Amino acid sequence: MTNILVAGGAGYIGSHTCLDLHSKGYTPIVYDNLSNGHAEFVKWGPLEQGDIRDRERLDEVFKKYRPAAVVHFAALIEVGESVKHPDAFFSNNVSGSITLFQAARSAGIDKVVFSSTCATYGVPLAIPMAENHVQQPINPYGRSKLIVEQILKDLDTYQAMRSVVLRYFNASGADFETRIGEWHDPETHAIPLAIRAAMLRKNGFKIFGTDYDTRDGSCVRDYIHVADLADAHTRAVEHLLNGGQSLAVNLGTGTGTSVKELLQTIQDVSGEKISIEHAPPREGDAPALVADNLLAKEALNWEPRHDLRSIIDSAWKWHLKLDKPA
């Protein structure tokens, strides 16, 4: 079986990608410092603990496993924390990425799949957002990801390191067999917070802003199942292994869901009522973020398979297992 190094493979999207890689005949080698990941999520290949800024440790792992490609998830991701601690984000997300790429090149590896984000676009000028949308991130997290994208462009141009950059919209859902799922501490994402509000029947869910220029006044987001994201990563790996050229693509469904629609779907799936609180809009929240995913379909032969109800159903079952009240 072909080894694929998965940096950050013990995290949410990384672990689901390891599952997908394994199911398609690859051996995922997880490299993770476990600062945000979970050793319990490493089920489909070996775990090598280490930081992406540790060149000596990276060299050891590359020499031991000789992977054919690198899938890079290892990053700090919380937007609010990036505003408080931008230096930490640039140290990990940018400096760490450079060290990882240098170690890969020294090991003779010239293929990278990079976990990026729609946050590189900044405030949307058009909906849906295509890959040629101007990239003007509005926070250090988005800027750190954009810098890495630009580094990969230069590595392709000057050092023949090919890459596929995958810009996610809203990752959501869980493995349908509840082996792994979304598990952050503290949790800041909408679906887990709303599910917990429904499960515990207390701690009302806050809707930030109710008079946006959307169909019901609440923010609209593009929720994509993590299994569909994982499938896209494996397809990106295979694109590079088969000699494909570098590219950057959006990963989303192309369909927006408002916060109110999201809450209604959670209530329909769970049979529980969610207590709702209205709060002022948060600074920097765009009214709508929806992907144009045509390029991913064309370049990777990828298609999102799971709808919103499937996302919520899998997330609900996962959180019943993870967070069931005593």
FENLINWO-V794004 format. One record per residue. N is the residue number from 1. RES is the residue in three letters. PSI is psi as a letter, one per 30 degrees, with the letter a starting at -180 (NA if undefined). OMEGA is omega in radians with two decimals (none if undefined). BURIAL is # if it has 16 or more other ideal C-beta (glycine too) atoms within 10 Angstrom, else .. Layout:
n=N res=RES psi=PSI omega=OMEGA burial=BURIAL
n=N res=RES psi=PSI omega=OMEGA burial=BURIAL
This chain:
n=1 res=MET psi=k omega=-3.13 burial=.
n=2 res=THR psi=k omega=3.10 burial=.
n=3 res=ASN psi=k omega=3.04 burial=#
n=4 res=ILE psi=k omega=3.10 burial=#
n=5 res=LEU psi=k omega=3.14 burial=#
n=6 res=VAL psi=j omega=3.11 burial=#
n=7 res=ALA psi=k omega=-3.03 burial=#
n=8 res=GLY psi=g omega=-3.06 burial=#
n=9 res=GLY psi=f omega=3.08 burial=#
n=10 res=ALA psi=g omega=3.13 burial=#
n=11 res=GLY psi=a omega=-3.03 burial=#
n=12 res=TYR psi=d omega=-3.09 burial=#
n=13 res=ILE psi=e omega=3.13 burial=#
n=14 res=GLY psi=e omega=-3.12 burial=#
n=15 res=SER psi=e omega=3.09 burial=#
n=16 res=HIS psi=e omega=3.08 burial=#
n=17 res=THR psi=e omega=3.06 burial=#
n=18 res=CYS psi=e omega=3.08 burial=#
n=19 res=LEU psi=e omega=-3.11 burial=#
n=20 res=ASP psi=e omega=3.10 burial=#
n=21 res=LEU psi=e omega=-3.14 burial=#
n=22 res=HIS psi=e omega=-3.10 burial=#
n=23 res=SER psi=f omega=-3.11 burial=.
n=24 res=LYS psi=g omega=2.96 burial=.
n=25 res=GLY psi=g omega=3.12 burial=.
n=26 res=TYR psi=l omega=3.02 burial=#
n=27 res=THR psi=j omega=3.10 burial=#
n=28 res=PRO psi=k omega=3.06 burial=#
n=29 res=ILE psi=j omega=-3.06 burial=#
n=30 res=VAL psi=k omega=3.04 burial=#
n=31 res=TYR psi=j omega=-2.98 burial=#
n=32 res=ASP psi=k omega=3.08 burial=#
n=33 res=ASN psi=f omega=3.08 burial=#
n=34 res=LEU psi=g omega=3.07 burial=#
n=35 res=SER psi=e omega=3.07 burial=.
n=36 res=ASN psi=f omega=3.14 burial=#
n=37 res=GLY psi=l omega=-3.06 burial=#
n=38 res=HIS psi=k omega=3.12 burial=.
n=39 res=ALA psi=f omega=3.13 burial=.
n=40 res=GLU psi=f omega=-3.13 burial=.
n=41 res=PHE psi=f omega=-3.11 burial=#
n=42 res=VAL psi=j omega=-2.99 burial=#
n=43 res=LYS psi=f omega=-2.96 burial=.
n=44 res=TRP psi=g omega=3.11 burial=#
n=45 res=GLY psi=l omega=-3.08 burial=#
n=46 res=PRO psi=l omega=3.04 burial=.
n=47 res=LEU psi=k omega=3.00 burial=#
n=48 res=GLU psi=j omega=-3.07 burial=#
n=49 res=GLN psi=k omega=3.13 burial=.
n=50 res=GLY psi=l omega=-3.13 burial=#
n=51 res=ASP psi=k omega=-3.12 burial=#
n=52 res=ILE psi=f omega=3.05 burial=#
n=53 res=ARG psi=f omega=-3.08 burial=#
n=54 res=ASP psi=j omega=-3.05 burial=#
n=55 res=ARG psi=e omega=-3.11 burial=.
n=56 res=GLU psi=e omega=-3.14 burial=.
n=57 res=ARG psi=e omega=3.10 burial=#
n=58 res=LEU psi=e omega=-3.14 burial=#
n=59 res=ASP psi=e omega=3.11 burial=.
n=60 res=GLU psi=e omega=-3.06 burial=.
n=61 res=VAL psi=e omega=3.10 burial=#
n=62 res=PHE psi=e omega=-3.14 burial=#
n=63 res=LYS psi=e omega=-3.09 burial=.
n=64 res=LYS psi=e omega=-2.97 burial=.
n=65 res=TYR psi=f omega=-3.13 burial=#
n=66 res=ARG psi=i omega=-3.12 burial=.
n=67 res=PRO psi=l omega=3.13 burial=#
n=68 res=ALA psi=f omega=-3.10 burial=.
n=69 res=ALA psi=l omega=3.10 burial=#
n=70 res=VAL psi=k omega=2.96 burial=#
n=71 res=VAL psi=k omega=-2.93 burial=#
n=72 res=HIS psi=j omega=3.06 burial=#
n=73 res=PHE psi=f omega=-2.91 burial=#
n=74 res=ALA psi=j omega=-3.09 burial=#
n=75 res=ALA psi=l omega=2.88 burial=#
n=76 res=LEU psi=k omega=-2.93 burial=#
n=77 res=ILE psi=f omega=-3.04 burial=#
n=78 res=GLU psi=j omega=-3.07 burial=#
n=79 res=VAL psi=e omega=-3.12 burial=#
n=80 res=GLY psi=e omega=3.11 burial=.
n=81 res=GLU psi=e omega=3.14 burial=#
n=82 res=SER psi=e omega=3.10 burial=#
n=83 res=VAL psi=e omega=3.13 burial=.
n=84 res=LYS psi=e omega=-3.02 burial=.
n=85 res=HIS psi=i omega=-3.11 burial=.
n=86 res=PRO psi=e omega=-3.13 burial=.
n=87 res=ASP psi=e omega=3.13 burial=.
n=88 res=ALA psi=e omega=-3.13 burial=.
n=89 res=PHE psi=e omega=3.13 burial=#
n=90 res=PHE psi=e omega=3.09 burial=#
n=91 res=SER psi=e omega=-3.10 burial=.
n=92 res=ASN psi=e omega=-2.96 burial=#
n=93 res=ASN psi=e omega=-3.10 burial=#
n=94 res=VAL psi=e omega=-3.12 burial=#
n=95 res=SER psi=e omega=3.12 burial=.
n=96 res=GLY psi=e omega=3.12 burial=#
n=97 res=SER psi=e omega=3.12 burial=#
n=98 res=ILE psi=e omega=3.13 burial=.
n=99 res=THR psi=e omega=3.11 burial=#
n=100 res=LEU psi=e omega=-3.12 burial=#
n=101 res=PHE psi=e omega=3.11 burial=#
n=102 res=GLN psi=e omega=3.13 burial=.
n=103 res=ALA psi=e omega=3.12 burial=#
n=104 res=ALA psi=e omega=-3.13 burial=#
n=105 res=ARG psi=e omega=3.13 burial=.
n=106 res=SER psi=f omega=3.12 burial=.
n=107 res=ALA psi=g omega=3.10 burial=#
n=108 res=GLY psi=g omega=-3.11 burial=.
n=109 res=ILE psi=k omega=-3.07 burial=#
n=110 res=ASP psi=g omega=-3.11 burial=#
n=111 res=LYS psi=k omega=-3.09 burial=#
n=112 res=VAL psi=k omega=2.93 burial=#
n=113 res=VAL psi=k omega=-3.01 burial=#
n=114 res=PHE psi=k omega=3.09 burial=#
n=115 res=SER psi=j omega=3.11 burial=#
n=116 res=SER psi=a omega=-2.93 burial=#
n=117 res=THR psi=l omega=3.03 burial=#
n=118 res=CYS psi=f omega=3.09 burial=#
n=119 res=ALA psi=f omega=3.07 burial=#
n=120 res=THR psi=f omega=-3.13 burial=#
n=121 res=TYR psi=e omega=-3.07 burial=#
n=122 res=GLY psi=b omega=-3.11 burial=#
n=123 res=VAL psi=k omega=-3.08 burial=.
n=124 res=PRO psi=k omega=3.07 burial=#
n=125 res=LEU psi=f omega=3.12 burial=.
n=126 res=ALA psi=k omega=3.10 burial=.
n=127 res=ILE psi=k omega=-0.02 burial=#
n=128 res=PRO psi=l omega=-3.07 burial=#
n=129 res=MET psi=k omega=3.09 burial=#
n=130 res=ALA psi=l omega=-3.06 burial=.
n=131 res=GLU psi=f omega=3.12 burial=#
n=132 res=ASN psi=g omega=3.03 burial=.
n=133 res=HIS psi=k omega=3.12 burial=#
n=134 res=VAL psi=k omega=3.14 burial=.
n=135 res=GLN psi=j omega=-3.14 burial=#
n=136 res=GLN psi=i omega=-3.09 burial=.
n=137 res=PRO psi=k omega=-3.05 burial=#
n=138 res=ILE psi=g omega=3.11 burial=#
n=139 res=ASN psi=l omega=-3.11 burial=#
n=140 res=PRO psi=e omega=3.10 burial=#
n=141 res=TYR psi=e omega=3.13 burial=#
n=142 res=GLY psi=e omega=3.13 burial=#
n=143 res=ARG psi=e omega=-3.14 burial=#
n=144 res=SER psi=e omega=3.12 burial=#
n=145 res=LYS psi=e omega=3.13 burial=#
n=146 res=LEU psi=e omega=3.11 burial=#
n=147 res=ILE psi=e omega=3.13 burial=#
n=148 res=VAL psi=e omega=3.05 burial=#
n=149 res=GLU psi=e omega=-3.11 burial=#
n=150 res=GLN psi=e omega=3.06 burial=.
n=151 res=ILE psi=e omega=-3.14 burial=#
n=152 res=LEU psi=e omega=3.06 burial=#
n=153 res=LYS psi=e omega=-3.13 burial=.
n=154 res=ASP psi=e omega=3.09 burial=.
n=155 res=LEU psi=e omega=3.07 burial=#
n=156 res=ASP psi=e omega=-3.07 burial=#
n=157 res=THR psi=e omega=-2.96 burial=.
n=158 res=TYR psi=f omega=-3.08 burial=.
n=159 res=GLN psi=g omega=3.02 burial=.
n=160 res=ALA psi=h omega=3.01 burial=.
n=161 res=MET psi=j omega=-3.09 burial=#
n=162 res=ARG psi=k omega=-3.08 burial=#
n=163 res=SER psi=l omega=2.92 burial=#
n=164 res=VAL psi=j omega=3.10 burial=#
n=165 res=VAL psi=k omega=-3.11 burial=#
n=166 res=LEU psi=j omega=-3.12 burial=#
n=167 res=ARG psi=j omega=-3.11 burial=#
n=168 res=TYR psi=l omega=2.85 burial=#
n=169 res=PHE psi=b omega=-3.01 burial=#
n=170 res=ASN psi=j omega=3.10 burial=#
n=171 res=ALA psi=k omega=-3.06 burial=#
n=172 res=SER psi=l omega=3.12 burial=#
n=173 res=GLY psi=a omega=-3.07 burial=#
n=174 res=ALA psi=l omega=3.03 burial=#
n=175 res=ASP psi=k omega=-3.05 burial=#
n=176 res=PHE psi=f omega=3.07 burial=.
n=177 res=GLU psi=g omega=3.11 burial=.
n=178 res=THR psi=h omega=3.07 burial=.
n=179 res=ARG psi=e omega=3.12 burial=#
n=180 res=ILE psi=l omega=-3.13 burial=#
n=181 res=GLY psi=a omega=-3.09 burial=#
n=182 res=GLU psi=k omega=-3.06 burial=#
n=183 res=TRP psi=j omega=3.11 burial=#
n=184 res=HIS psi=k omega=3.10 burial=.
n=185 res=ASP psi=j omega=0.06 burial=.
n=186 res=PRO psi=l omega=3.13 burial=.
n=187 res=GLU psi=k omega=-3.14 burial=.
n=188 res=THR psi=f omega=-3.05 burial=.
n=189 res=HIS psi=k omega=-2.94 burial=.
n=190 res=ALA psi=e omega=-3.03 burial=#
n=191 res=ILE psi=e omega=3.09 burial=#
n=192 res=PRO psi=e omega=3.13 burial=#
n=193 res=LEU psi=e omega=-3.14 burial=#
n=194 res=ALA psi=e omega=3.11 burial=#
n=195 res=ILE psi=e omega=3.12 burial=#
n=196 res=ARG psi=e omega=3.09 burial=#
n=197 res=ALA psi=e omega=3.11 burial=#
n=198 res=ALA psi=e omega=-3.11 burial=#
n=199 res=MET psi=e omega=-3.04 burial=#
n=200 res=LEU psi=f omega=3.13 burial=.
n=201 res=ARG psi=h omega=3.08 burial=.
n=202 res=LYS psi=a omega=3.10 burial=.
n=203 res=ASN psi=i omega=-3.05 burial=.
n=204 res=GLY psi=k omega=3.11 burial=.
n=205 res=PHE psi=k omega=-3.10 burial=#
n=206 res=LYS psi=k omega=2.96 burial=#
n=207 res=ILE psi=j omega=-3.10 burial=#
n=208 res=PHE psi=j omega=3.13 burial=#
n=209 res=GLY psi=k omega=-3.12 burial=#
n=210 res=THR psi=g omega=-3.13 burial=#
n=211 res=ASP psi=h omega=3.02 burial=.
n=212 res=TYR psi=l omega=3.11 burial=#
n=213 res=ASP psi=i omega=3.10 burial=.
n=214 res=THR psi=l omega=-3.02 burial=#
n=215 res=ARG psi=f omega=3.10 burial=.
n=216 res=ASP psi=g omega=3.07 burial=.
n=217 res=GLY psi=f omega=3.12 burial=.
n=218 res=SER psi=l omega=-3.10 burial=#
n=219 res=CYS psi=k omega=3.09 burial=#
n=220 res=VAL psi=k omega=3.12 burial=#
n=221 res=ARG psi=l omega=-3.12 burial=#
n=222 res=ASP psi=j omega=-3.11 burial=#
n=223 res=TYR psi=k omega=-3.13 burial=#
n=224 res=ILE psi=k omega=-3.08 burial=#
n=225 res=HIS psi=k omega=-3.11 burial=#
n=226 res=VAL psi=f omega=3.08 burial=#
n=227 res=ALA psi=e omega=3.07 burial=#
n=228 res=ASP psi=e omega=3.04 burial=#
n=229 res=LEU psi=e omega=-3.14 burial=#
n=230 res=ALA psi=e omega=3.11 burial=#
n=231 res=ASP psi=e omega=3.13 burial=#
n=232 res=ALA psi=e omega=3.12 burial=#
n=233 res=HIS psi=e omega=3.11 burial=#
n=234 res=THR psi=e omega=3.09 burial=#
n=235 res=ARG psi=e omega=3.10 burial=#
n=236 res=ALA psi=e omega=3.07 burial=#
n=237 res=VAL psi=e omega=-3.10 burial=#
n=238 res=GLU psi=e omega=3.05 burial=.
n=239 res=HIS psi=e omega=-3.13 burial=#
n=240 res=LEU psi=e omega=3.13 burial=#
n=241 res=LEU psi=f omega=-3.14 burial=.
n=242 res=ASN psi=g omega=3.06 burial=.
n=243 res=GLY psi=g omega=-3.13 burial=.
n=244 res=GLY psi=l omega=-3.12 burial=#
n=245 res=GLN psi=l omega=3.12 burial=.
n=246 res=SER psi=k omega=3.07 burial=#
n=247 res=LEU psi=l omega=3.06 burial=#
n=248 res=ALA psi=k omega=-3.09 burial=#
n=249 res=VAL psi=l omega=3.02 burial=#
n=250 res=ASN psi=k omega=3.00 burial=#
n=251 res=LEU psi=j omega=3.09 burial=#
n=252 res=GLY psi=l omega=-3.12 burial=#
n=253 res=THR psi=f omega=-3.02 burial=#
n=254 res=GLY psi=g omega=-3.14 burial=#
n=255 res=THR psi=k omega=-3.14 burial=#
n=256 res=GLY psi=k omega=3.08 burial=#
n=257 res=THR psi=k omega=3.11 burial=#
n=258 res=SER psi=l omega=3.11 burial=#
n=259 res=VAL psi=e omega=-3.14 burial=#
n=260 res=LYS psi=e omega=3.09 burial=#
n=261 res=GLU psi=e omega=3.10 burial=.
n=262 res=LEU psi=e omega=-3.13 burial=#
n=263 res=LEU psi=e omega=3.13 burial=#
n=264 res=GLN psi=e omega=3.12 burial=.
n=265 res=THR psi=e omega=3.09 burial=#
n=266 res=ILE psi=e omega=3.11 burial=#
n=267 res=GLN psi=e omega=3.13 burial=.
n=268 res=ASP psi=e omega=-3.11 burial=.
n=269 res=VAL psi=e omega=-3.03 burial=#
n=270 res=SER psi=f omega=-3.02 burial=#
n=271 res=GLY psi=g omega=-3.13 burial=.
n=272 res=GLU psi=l omega=3.11 burial=.
n=273 res=LYS psi=k omega=3.10 burial=.
n=274 res=ILE psi=k omega=3.04 burial=#
n=275 res=SER psi=k omega=-3.03 burial=.
n=276 res=ILE psi=k omega=3.03 burial=.
n=277 res=GLU psi=k omega=3.09 burial=.
n=278 res=HIS psi=k omega=-3.10 burial=.
n=279 res=ALA psi=l omega=3.11 burial=.
n=280 res=PRO psi=l omega=3.09 burial=.
n=281 res=PRO psi=k omega=3.08 burial=.
n=282 res=ARG psi=k omega=3.12 burial=.
n=283 res=GLU psi=k omega=3.09 burial=.
n=284 res=GLY psi=f omega=3.11 burial=.
n=285 res=ASP psi=j omega=3.08 burial=.
n=286 res=ALA psi=k omega=3.10 burial=#
n=287 res=PRO psi=e omega=-3.10 burial=#
n=288 res=ALA psi=k omega=3.03 burial=#
n=289 res=LEU psi=j omega=-3.10 burial=#
n=290 res=VAL psi=k omega=-3.06 burial=#
n=291 res=ALA psi=k omega=2.77 burial=#
n=292 res=ASP psi=j omega=-3.02 burial=#
n=293 res=ASN psi=g omega=-3.07 burial=#
n=294 res=LEU psi=e omega=-3.09 burial=.
n=295 res=LEU psi=e omega=3.11 burial=#
n=296 res=ALA psi=e omega=3.11 burial=#
n=297 res=LYS psi=e omega=-3.09 burial=.
n=298 res=GLU psi=e omega=-3.01 burial=.
n=299 res=ALA psi=e omega=-3.06 burial=#
n=300 res=LEU psi=g omega=-3.07 burial=#
n=301 res=ASN psi=h omega=-3.05 burial=.
n=302 res=TRP psi=k omega=3.12 burial=#
n=303 res=GLU psi=k omega=3.05 burial=.
n=304 res=PRO psi=k omega=-3.03 burial=#
n=305 res=ARG psi=f omega=-2.96 burial=.
n=306 res=HIS psi=k omega=-3.12 burial=#
n=307 res=ASP psi=a omega=-3.06 burial=.
n=308 res=LEU psi=e omega=-3.11 burial=#
n=309 res=ARG psi=e omega=3.09 burial=.
n=310 res=SER psi=e omega=3.08 burial=#
n=311 res=ILE psi=e omega=-3.08 burial=#
n=312 res=ILE psi=e omega=3.14 burial=#
n=313 res=ASP psi=e omega=-3.14 burial=#
n=314 res=SER psi=e omega=3.13 burial=#
n=315 res=ALA psi=e omega=3.13 burial=#
n=316 res=TRP psi=e omega=-3.14 burial=#
n=317 res=LYS psi=e omega=3.11 burial=#
n=318 res=TRP psi=e omega=-3.09 burial=#
n=319 res=HIS psi=f omega=2.99 burial=#
n=320 res=LEU psi=e omega=3.13 burial=.
n=321 res=LYS psi=e omega=-3.03 burial=.
n=322 res=LEU psi=e omega=-2.91 burial=#
n=323 res=ASP psi=g omega=-3.03 burial=.
n=324 res=LYS psi=k omega=-3.12 burial=.
n=325 res=PRO psi=k omega=3.13 burial=.
n=326 res=ALA psi=NA omega=none burial=.
